Amino acid sequence: MWIHKRKNWHDFIWNDKVIAYKLAEIRHQQGFLLGRMQELGFELKQEANLNTLTRDVIKSSAIEGENLNREEVRSSIARRLGIDIGGLVSTSRSVDGIVEVMLDATQKFSDPLTKTRLFNWQAALFPTGRSGMKQINQDPVNERQNNILNMMLKDDFKGYMNTSKYAKLAACSNDTALRDIQDLKARRILVQNEGGGRSTSYRLQKKSMDLLTL
């Protein structure tokens, strides 16, 4: 069970005696690990660091139900850290965003957690991006719309959006789906494709999509 699934998980209660023993054990293992790391050459240290960060990103994402491809994560980290490894694969924007946040959080852990830093993390994690946040956040979309836009911006999203598809994905009525779509259309985020009636469908407007994915 993940900690966030426990009742009142945010109200931390601990037993000093139990934790002190565990912390001493961890500190001992940490010292042992640091000693071993000092014996390694530069390339081996880089490889060890790359493997650790890759595992951390994958495990952290698993908490949120995201099962990331290990090779994509490894390649994204290697590119950002300038580590020269063979067999780099192409990476999706979602993987790059998660890696960006993880590296910033772990490598700059002593930096203040400012609003700007949090906004940058949010921009990296969600496909709307920094410019998209400015365009949309001045008059925020609702949670259903936000979820649908995120789905449409993912690489594996197939086809266009229509009322029934929106209703199914957002778990809402067709009337609610239509109102949400019309609102997004009015904002020039969605544009209606040619055709009408039961075949009416919508796509992300290219100009808006370019802004959302910056």
URWO-V241069 format. One record per backbone hydrogen bond with DSSP energy under -1.0 kcal/mol. NH is the residue of the N-H (numbers start at 0). CO is the residue of the C=O. E is the energy in kcal/mol with one decimal. If there is no record, write none. Layout:
nh=NH co=CO e=E
nh=NH co=CO e=E
This chain:
nh=4 co=1 e=-1.6
nh=5 co=2 e=-1.5
nh=8 co=5 e=-1.3
nh=10 co=7 e=-1.6
nh=11 co=9 e=-1.2
nh=18 co=14 e=-2.5
nh=19 co=15 e=-2.8
nh=20 co=16 e=-1.3
nh=21 co=17 e=-1.6
nh=22 co=18 e=-3.2
nh=23 co=19 e=-2.1
nh=24 co=20 e=-1.9
nh=25 co=21 e=-2.5
nh=26 co=22 e=-2.8
nh=27 co=23 e=-1.9
nh=28 co=24 e=-2.1
nh=29 co=25 e=-2.6
nh=30 co=26 e=-2.3
nh=31 co=27 e=-2.0
nh=32 co=28 e=-2.4
nh=33 co=29 e=-2.7
nh=34 co=30 e=-2.0
nh=35 co=31 e=-2.0
nh=36 co=32 e=-2.5
nh=37 co=33 e=-1.9
nh=39 co=36 e=-1.0
nh=44 co=40 e=-2.1
nh=45 co=41 e=-2.3
nh=46 co=42 e=-2.3
nh=47 co=43 e=-2.4
nh=48 co=44 e=-2.5
nh=49 co=45 e=-2.6
nh=50 co=46 e=-2.4
nh=51 co=47 e=-2.2
nh=52 co=48 e=-2.5
nh=53 co=49 e=-2.4
nh=54 co=50 e=-2.2
nh=55 co=51 e=-2.4
nh=56 co=52 e=-2.5
nh=57 co=53 e=-2.1
nh=58 co=54 e=-2.6
nh=59 co=55 e=-2.6
nh=60 co=56 e=-2.1
nh=61 co=57 e=-1.6
nh=64 co=61 e=-1.5
nh=65 co=60 e=-2.4
nh=72 co=68 e=-2.2
nh=73 co=69 e=-2.8
nh=74 co=70 e=-2.3
nh=75 co=71 e=-2.5
nh=76 co=72 e=-2.4
nh=77 co=73 e=-2.3
nh=78 co=74 e=-2.3
nh=79 co=75 e=-2.0
nh=80 co=76 e=-2.2
nh=82 co=77 e=-2.5
nh=95 co=91 e=-2.1
nh=96 co=92 e=-2.2
nh=97 co=93 e=-1.9
nh=98 co=94 e=-2.5
nh=99 co=95 e=-2.3
nh=100 co=96 e=-2.0
nh=101 co=97 e=-2.4
nh=102 co=98 e=-2.7
nh=103 co=99 e=-2.0
nh=104 co=100 e=-2.6
nh=105 co=101 e=-2.3
nh=106 co=102 e=-2.5
nh=107 co=103 e=-1.4
nh=110 co=107 e=-1.8
nh=113 co=111 e=-1.6
nh=117 co=113 e=-2.2
nh=118 co=114 e=-2.7
nh=119 co=115 e=-2.1
nh=120 co=116 e=-2.0
nh=121 co=117 e=-2.5
nh=122 co=118 e=-2.6
nh=123 co=119 e=-1.8
nh=124 co=120 e=-2.3
nh=125 co=121 e=-2.1
nh=128 co=125 e=-2.0
nh=132 co=128 e=-1.9
nh=133 co=129 e=-1.6
nh=134 co=130 e=-2.5
nh=135 co=131 e=-2.6
nh=136 co=132 e=-3.1
nh=138 co=135 e=-1.6
nh=145 co=141 e=-2.6
nh=146 co=142 e=-2.3
nh=147 co=143 e=-2.3
nh=148 co=144 e=-2.7
nh=149 co=145 e=-2.2
nh=150 co=146 e=-2.0
nh=151 co=147 e=-2.5
nh=152 co=148 e=-1.6
nh=153 co=150 e=-1.1
nh=156 co=153 e=-1.6
nh=160 co=201 e=-2.9
nh=165 co=161 e=-2.8
nh=166 co=162 e=-2.7
nh=167 co=163 e=-2.1
nh=168 co=164 e=-2.5
nh=169 co=165 e=-2.8
nh=171 co=166 e=-2.0
nh=176 co=172 e=-2.3
nh=177 co=173 e=-2.6
nh=178 co=174 e=-2.1
nh=179 co=175 e=-2.4
nh=180 co=176 e=-2.5
nh=181 co=177 e=-2.7
nh=182 co=178 e=-2.0
nh=183 co=179 e=-2.2
nh=184 co=180 e=-2.4
nh=185 co=181 e=-2.4
nh=186 co=182 e=-1.6
nh=187 co=184 e=-1.4
nh=188 co=183 e=-2.7
nh=189 co=183 e=-1.5
nh=190 co=202 e=-2.9
nh=192 co=200 e=-2.7
nh=198 co=195 e=-1.6
nh=199 co=196 e=-1.4
nh=201 co=160 e=-3.0
nh=202 co=190 e=-2.4
nh=204 co=188 e=-2.2
nh=208 co=204 e=-3.0
nh=209 co=205 e=-2.6
nh=210 co=206 e=-1.6
nh=211 co=207 e=-2.7
nh=212 co=208 e=-1.7
nh=213 co=210 e=-1.0
